[in-house]
Amino acid sequence: MNRRAFLTNAGLLIPAGLVPFNFAESISSSASEIPLSVDLTRSAATIPPDFIGLGYEISSVARPGLLSATNSVYVQLVRALGKRGVIRVGGNTADYASYSANGSPASLPEGKGGSVVNDAVLHDLGGFLEATGWQLIWALNLGSGTVQNAVEEARSIMRAVGDHLLAFEIGNEPDLFSRNPHRHRSYGYDYYLREFRQYRDALQKALPGIAFAAPDSATATDWVTRFATDERANIKLLTEHYYRDGAKNPTATIEELLHPDPKLATMLQHLKAASNSSGLPYRICETNSFYGGGKPGVSDTFASALWVLDFMFTLASAGCAGVNMETGVNQLGFVSHYSPIGDDEHGHYGASPEYYGMLAFAQAGVGRIVGCSMDALEKNVSAYATQPDSKHLVLTIINKEPSYDADLVLKRETLPSVKSAQLVRLSAPRLESKSGVTLGDAAVSATGAWRSTSGKPVAIHNAGLKLNVPRVSALIASLSF
């Protein structure tokens, strides 16, 4: 899939449902027109070509045949998200795992003996990265491992993946070590920094030119800020995690997921400041809706597609270098409900609802993000504008309102040189749908392929362009100059 190939033809949308999520019973409402304006002279950020990423527990990678070039459907699902991207392997199981060159691979939940990776699964991983064209971030065991094993593991990974290696992390969520069996209760940033440097020195001595990403904190953004100052000369990427809420919390609902998270805005402000001051890019290298594997009936529904599309644009607009959406087997030993790529654990893989939101971003999230504003502050509607080249502009509008059909109007005088528009819609039968999701009127096939099947392009009239975005849906409009 070429992310830079603009989707043609106009699609029809089946409006998604409304609480109680029965489309037939939803209440009709006419929307007032919302003025939409675009300022091509104002640029918020440029989206890196490897922005999109997926995240895996080491226990997931320890399962032979999963991340392998021979897993053709999985390869296609990843390639559809972009020719370039980043696989991050870590998670809680990283700090229990070990490397054994010729040992038997083992996929175990955290605290249940420790997963084992060997040269065979790492060789498969290298082939998978070669087949997809993606790069790798790999977390070494700081929690319960040794420096010697970390050096041996890093050497084997570098040999297996070659130029596809982006960086190594040392430890997973070390800011939580004081709350788990890995360290004492007084463990904090200064302790971590000393340990990081011990591992760093040994790895640099054994493997000259090795690259690091850090500190991989769970919630302590101040660790990232301090680390950016203390280790800026020795790392190439700042990393932190984010989850909207916990899966077991009663607040983890569709309503919460589809509304802005104030703590995310604050976190991104601090990360951007740390990035600017150090000159280092930052990446949200582990994230999804609700930690603990996601919440059934929320994380695995169409709501997650709308959330992730808006979430990824929010990160990109804040100057984030990329995001790794967790998928697959989690630290508790089951396939997470929030997984973009579904896995029945019997060799069958497919696109979950959240995958479609990522796929939509893959089409629209190209080039620079330019100024985009609208007068809809009281409504849960988001709009983003990207410019992949001088002859095209892409508008992405996400309507997360369950009872409001949005009509946005881009007036002709705002962009007088626009000649035509091509529309692609992200839709599902109901907001809580777990199947029937489409992008551009097309579903991802059983082979992992996707291609829009929408109708004809839409012309722009003298008055401008009117974009109808029904309740709980999204629209991508590609404009040609």
N, C-alpha and C positions, 0 to 999 in steps of 0.2 A: 504494500500500500504506500503510495507516494503522498506524504502529508502535504506537499505543496501543490498537488493537483486539485484544483477547485472542483467542488461537487456541482454538477449541473442538474437542472430541472427542478420543478417545484413539486413539493410533496403535500399530500393531504393529511390532516391530523385528526385522530379520534381523541377528543378531549378526555383527559384522565378524570377519575372520580373525585368525589368530595366526601369528607366524613359524613355518614358512615361508609364512605367509599363504595357506594352503589351508583354507577353512572346513570342508570335509568331514573333514579330518584333525586338526582342532583338538581339544585335550584338554578334556573337560568338567570343570568344577569348581564345587562348591556354595559359595556365598558366605555368610559369617556376617553377621548383621545389624549395620549401622552406625548408631548413634544420631545423629540430626541435630537440631540446635536452632537456633532463630531468635530474635533479640532485636530487637524493633521499636524499642526505646528507644535503640539504638546505631546511629548513622549514620556510614558511612565517607566518603561523598561523594555528590553529586548528578550524574547523568550529563547533560551538556548535550544539547539536542535535535539539535545539529549535530556530535555526537561522531564519527560515522562519516564517513570520507573516502576518496578515491582519489587516487593520485599518478601523474603522467605526466612523462616527459621532454619537453622542449620539442620535440625531434625528432618525437615522437609527435603533438603538437598541430599541427605544421607539415604534417601529412598532410591535405589538404583532404577534408572530408566526414566525418571521424571524430567529433569533438566538435561536432556540428551538430544543430539541432532536427529536421532532415530524417532523421536516423539514428534511426528510431523504435524499433528493437529496443534500441539502446544507451541511449536515453533511458529506456525502460521498465526495463531492468536497473538503472540508477542510481536511478530513482524507487522501485523495490521495496526499496531499502536505507533509504529514509526520505524524508520530505517536505523535510527540511533536511539538509544535509551540506556538505562542503568538498572542492572539487577543488584540488589543489596541482600547479602546473606548474613544473618546475625540472629537477633531476637534473644529471648531469655535463655534458650537452649545453648547459645554460643558460649555462655560462661559455665557450662557443665560438659561441653563437648571436648573431644580429643581427636588427634590425628594419628593414624597407624598406617604406614605405607601399604602393607600387605594384609592388614587385619580385615575382619569381616565388618561391613558397614552396618550400623545400627541406628535406627530412628526411635528415639525415646523422649518422652515428655521431660520437662525440667525436674531435676531432683530425683529422677528414677534411674540413676546409674550413669547417665551421660551418653549422648549420641556419639557415634564414631564415623569419621569420614576417612576414606582410603584413596589411594592413587587412582583406582578405577572410577569412582564417582567423580573425582576431580577432573579426570580426563574427559568424562562425559560432559561435565560442565563446560570445559573448554570448547568442545565441539558444539555445544548448544549456543555459546556466545558467538562462535564463528558463523553458525547458521543464521543467527538473528542479527548480527552486527552490533550487539549491545556490549556495554562494558560492565565491570564488576567492582563492587565494594564488598569486602569480606571482613567480618569481625573475628578477631582472635580472642581466645579465652584468657581474660584477666581475672575473672572471679574465682576459678578453682584450678587454673592451669599453671604451667611453668614457662619460663622464658625459653628453655630449650625446646619444648614441644611447639611453642609459637614460632620459633625460627624454622624448625623442620616443616611445619605446616605451611608457613609463608613461602618457603623455598619450593615446595611441591606445587602450590597454587600458581606461583609465578611461572613455573615450568609448564603447567597445564594450560593456562589461559593466555600467556604471552602478552601481546599488545592490548588485549581486552581488559587488562587490569587497570582500574582507576585509582584505587587506594585501599589500604588496610585500616580498619578501626581496631583499637585496643580496648576490649571490654564493651559490654552492652549495658546502657543505662547505669553507669557507675554512681550517679547521684542517688540511686536507690540501694546501693550496697549496704548501707547502714540499717536498712529495713529487712534485709534477707540474710541468709546464712553466710554470704560471702565475706562480710567484714564486721567489725565491731560497731557499736552504736555511735561512737564519736567519729567515725569515718566521714571525711568531708573532702572538699576540693583540694586542699594542700596535700592530703594523703594520696589522692588520686594522681596529682601532678607528679609526685615523686615516683609512683609506680609506673606511670606512663613513660617517664623519661628513662627508667631502667629498661623497660621493654624496647623503647625507641632506640636507645644506644646499642643494645645488643642486635637488634634487627638491622640497623644501619651498618654496623660493622660486618655482619655476615652477608648482607644483601645490599651493597651500595646502590643508591638510586631509588630505594624503596620509598613509596609515597604513603602519606597518612591522612586520614580524615578523623576529626574529633571535635568535641569530647563525647558525642553521642548521648547526650543527657536526655532523661525522660521528661522532666519538667523544669529543671533548674537552668533557666535561660542565663542567669548570672554566671554560671560555669562557662557558657559559650563566650560571654563577654570577656571574662578573665583569661580564658584560654587563648582567645584571639590576640591578646596582648602578650601573654607569656610564651606562646609557642608559634607565633606567626611565621617564623623563619623555617620551621620544621614540618609544617603541614600544608596541604593544598586545598583543603575543604573543611568548613565548619559544619557540624551536624547536630541536629536535635530531633526529638520525636514529638508527635502530637496526636491526641485522640479527643474527640468531642466530649465523651463521657464514658462511664463504665457500663458494661453490658448488664450487670446485675442491679444497677440503680433504677428506681422507678421513674426517674426523670428522663431515661433514655427512650425517647419516643420519636415518632416521625415529626411531630410538631417541633421538638427541640432541634432535631437534625436539620430541618429546613429553615431555621432562623439563625441569624448571625451570632457568633460566639464572641463576646467582648474580650475574653482572655486571649483569643487568637490574634486580634488586632494589636493588643499590647505586646504580645510575644514577637510578632513580626516587626514591630517598630524597633525593638531592642536588637533583634537579629540583624536587621538592615543596618543599624548604627554600628554594630560590631563588624559587619562586613565592610562597610565604608571606611572605618577607621583602620582596619588591618589590611585592606586590599584583598581579602580572601572571600570567595563566594561561599554562600551557605545553602544547605540542602536539608529539607525535612525528609530524612532517610528512613523513617518508619512512621506510618500513620494509617488511619482508617477511621471509621465512624466511632465505634465503641470498643474500648479495650476489653480483653477477656474473650475474644473470638466473635464479637458482634452480637447483636440481639435479633433473634428470629422474629420475623414479621415487621422488621424495620430495616436492618442492615442488608437484607437480601431482597428488598423490594425496589420498585421503580423510584421510590423516594431517594434511594442511594445514588441513582444515576443523576438526578437533578442536583443533589448535594455535591457529588464529586466534581461535576462540571463547574459549578460555582466556586467550589473550594480551590480547584486548580488555578482558575483565573485569579482568585484572591491572592494566592501565593505568588503567581507570576507578576501580578501588578505591584507586589511589594518587593520585587527584585530578587525573589528566591531563584536559585539556580536549578532547582529540580525537586521532585517529590517521588517517594517510593511507597506505593500503595501495597499494604500487606495482603498476601493471598496464600492459599494452601493450608497445609497442616500447621497448627499453631503450637505454642509451648505446652498446651494442655493435652495434645495428642489427637485432636479432631480437626477436620477441615473447617476453617472459620466461616461463619455465616456471612461475613462481609467480603469474602473472596471475589475479586473481579472475574477470575477464571475458575469456573466450577470444576470439581473433581469428585467423582463418585468412589474413588479409591479402588476402582476395578479397571482402570485404564481408559476411562471415558472423560473427556474434558470439553468444556463449552463456555460460552459467554454468559455470565450472570448479569443481572440488571446494571450493577455498578460498572461493568465493563463498557456498556454502551455510553455512559457518561464520559469515560476516559477516551473512547473512540471518537466521540463528538469533539472533545478537546483536541485530539490529534488532527482533526480537520481544520479547526478554527484557530488553535493556539500556535500560529506560525508568524514569525517576524516580530515587529515592534508593536507594543501596546500603545495606542494613541488616545488622546483625550476623548471621553465619551460621557455625556451627562443627560439626565432626563428628570422631569418633574413628577416623580412618583415616590416621594419619600415615605408616604404613609402606607405604601404597598410593598409587599415582599417580592419585588421584581428587580432583577439585576441586568445590566447591559454592559457589554465590553466591545471594544473595537480594536482590531489588529490589522496591520498593514504588511503583508508578506512581500510586496514589491510596489513599485510606483504606479502600477496600473490596476491594482486591486485593493479593496477594503473588505474586511469580513466583520460583520456584526453578529454577536452572540447574545441572545436575549433569553433569560431564564425566568419563567413565571412560576413561582413557588406558592402562589395564592390558591387555596382550594375552592374559592367561590368568586373568582374575578378573572374575566377574560380581558387581556390587555391589548389595546390598539395603540401602537406606537407610530408616530408620524415623523419621518425624516424629510424635512422640507427641501424643495429643489434648490433654494438659495444657499442652503448649508453646504451642499456638494454639487455645484452646478454642472460639473463635467461628468457626472455619473451617467452611463448609458443604459445599463441593464442590471438586473438582479437575479440571482439564482438561489432558491430557497430549499433548505433541508430541515426537516423537523424531527425532533426526538420525542417519541410518544409511547404510550402503553394504554391498554384498556382501562386500567384503574391505577390509582396512586400506589396501592399496596400490591400490585401485580408482581408475581415472580417469574412470569413468562409473558410472551406476547409483546415484548419491548422491540421497537424498531427505530432505526435511524435512517432517514431518507426513504421511508416506506419499506425498508429491507431489514431482515434479520441476519445475524451472523450464521453462516451455514455450519453443518456438522463437521466440515473440514477446517473450520476456523476462518473462512474467507468471508468478506463482506463487500458489497457494491451497491450503491444507491440505485433504486429503481423508480425514482420520482419522475414527474411529468415535465412540462415545458418551462423554460425560464420566464420570469415575470418582468415586464417592461416598467420603467419608471415614467410616470406621467408628468405633465407640466407642473402640477402642484407638488409633486414629490413622490415618496414611497410610503405606503401604509403597510405596516407589518402587524398582522393579527397573531397573537400568541395566547391561545386558550389556556385556561386554568391548568396548573401543574403540568407544564410542558416546556419545551425549549425550542428555539428556532435559530438556525444559522443562515444568515443572508450574505452571500458573496456578491459584492458590487464590482462592476467593471467600469473603468474610466475610459 
